[in-house]
Amino acid sequence: MEKMTRQPTHPGEIIKEDYLIPLSLTITDLASNLAVSRKTLSKIVNGRGAVTPDMALRLSRAFDTSPHLWMNLQKNYDLWQAEHSSIAWQLVKPVLTQISPANR
């Protein structure tokens, strides 16, 4: 698998650029339609909150998309952030290389 070099787009930016702006919706309008608080949606749209499975279901219903789309966008964003914000995970030694053939 090819390693992604650029930071993935946060799902909130997709909501803003592909739905809110073109449809002339406000965060308040969409939050009301999704039956969530304005604060909850605002956090996501501004990149300070994550799309949860429940929110993915709501967004998929509102925009006629798949909940997997929203979960994959969030997963890709989160994984990239984790990989680039710390090197601690690189210190983990592979388990399988530590087991000698005699011990199998």
Secondary structure, DSSP 4 states (H G I P E B T S, - for coil): -PPP-SPPPPHHHHIIIIIITTTT--HHHHHHHHTS-HHHHHHHHTTSS---HHHHHHHHHHHT--HHHHHHHHHHHHHHHHHHH-SGGGGPPPSTTTS-GGG-
